[in-house]
Each structure stands twice: as C-alpha cells, then as structure tokens.
Amino acid sequence: MVRALVFDVGETLIDETRIWSRWADRLGVTRFTMLGVLGGMAALDRSFEDAFRLLRPGFDVEAEQEAWRRDDPDGLRVNFDADDLYPDVRPALAALRDLGHELIIAGNQPPQARDALAAMDLPVDAIHTSDGWGVSKPAPEFFAKVVAVSGREPGEILYVGDRLDNDVLPARAAGMRTALIRRGPWGHLHAERPRAAEADHVVDDLHALVAALAR
C-alpha cells in the first residue's frame, strides 16, 4: 500500500514556461526558438545546458545568472512563484492528504527553491531540495534520502516525476513505486518510450493520480 507520495518539482508541480521564456528574452532569441531547442535536447537525451551551448557557443550559465542577478535583482529571473504552479496541484494535494497519504516534495532545485515552495503554503509535510541534501537525481543517494526522510519502507513510497531517467527508473531501482506525469517536453516524450511501462502509473495530471490511488 502506498503511504507516502514524493513529488519532483519542475514540470511536475511547477510549469516552467515563464522561466524558459525569460531565458529566451535574456539570450535575445525568440521564445519559440528557445522552447524548440529545449524540446530537441529532451528528444536527444541531452541536458538543458546543451540548449544554451547550442544557442550561444561557449555560454557560461553560472556567469550569466550572476550578471542577470545584478541587472535585475528584484526580478524572478530563473526562479518561480505561486503563479507558476500547475492548476491541479493544490486541489490534488489536498485530495491526496484527505486519502491519508504523507506528502513530500523532493527535487533537483537550487537553494532558493525551497523558500519559494514553502511560501506557497502547499498541503505537504516536508520540502527538500538537491541543494539542501548535497546530492542530485538520478544518484541512488538522492533516493536513499527520500526513503530516510519519509520513514517508510521503499515499497510504501510513490515517487512522482516527469522523467524516466531522473525520476521513474532510479526511484524504481531504489524499491519505490513510481508515477510518470505526462507534461513538459520530457514528460510527453518519455511517456511514449517502452520503459514508461515500468512506471506503476502514467498520468496526464495529478487529478488522474488521485483517482488511481483512490481506486
């Protein structure tokens, strides 16, 4: 029986459209170009950092973020806020809590993301980030941390994410149950791959996950 659900952040809870659109504006390319190249990287199993390098050879992401911070200290830049939540997140989390599940957020995120998520006052029991843990997905140590903070047996945990490589497959290897959510470029592409069948659930949104668990 699933007793705890653990959620990835980007393209699971947070719609990253505004973040990537701001990056397009910053780089001086059209938003269509930015999003198209990003989708190409997803299809080729390349990292999003490769999208920057393709658009701007020799691009230094960290240096550009620091320059951006100086230019626009009060702007969101690469960050998110409550306006970026997918609309199903609050009601679905509330419904899952009503079903008696422990709810945890744990994803690959920079330090400021934890405060941004905490400010949203979501109905969850804990929020963790890769930066806080000092280890990132898909490392087995990340998923060992997930098990440790939940206090559950791995088989009682359902990890929810939008990627096979970062979420479903390593969580499954750690003994957890898994759900692949079909949204964002990686989610849609990965849901079509044969190994998506290894997920316990493949869903279009969190409402569908609530329905599956309620059954």
C-alpha positions, 0 to 999 in steps of 0.5 A: 500500500502506498503511504507516502507520495514524493513529488519532483518539482519542475514540470511536475508541480511547477510549469516552467514556461515563464522561466524558459521564456525569460531565458529566451528574452535574456539570450535575445532569441525568440521564445519559440526558438528557445522552447524548440531547442529545449524540446530537441535536447529532451528528444536527444537525451541531452541536458538543458545546458546543451540548449544554451551551448547550442544557442550561444557557443561557449555560454557560461550559465553560472556567469550569466545568472550572476550578471542577470542577478545584478541587472535585475535583482528584484526580478524572478529571473530563473526562479518561480512563484505561486503563479507558476504552479500547475492548476491541479496541484493544490486541489490534488494535494489536498485530495491526496492528504484527505486519502491519508497519504504523507506528502513530500516534495523532493527535487533537483532545485537550487537553494532558493527553491525551497523558500519559494515552495514553502511560501506557497503554503502547499498541503505537504509535510516536508520540502527538500531540495538537491541543494539542501541534501548535497546530492542530485537525481538520478544518484541512488543517494538522492533516493536513499534520502527520500526513503530516510526522510519519509520513514517508510519502507521503499515499497510504501513510497510513490515517487512522482516525476516527469522523467524516466531517467531522473525520476521513474527508473532510479526511484524504481531501482531504489524499491519505490513505486513510481508515477510518470506525469505526462507534461513538459517536453520530457514528460510527453516524450518519455511517456511514449518510450517502452520503459514508461511501462515500468512506471506503476502509473502514467498520468496526464495530471495529478487529478488522474493520480488521485483517482488511481490511488483512490481506486 
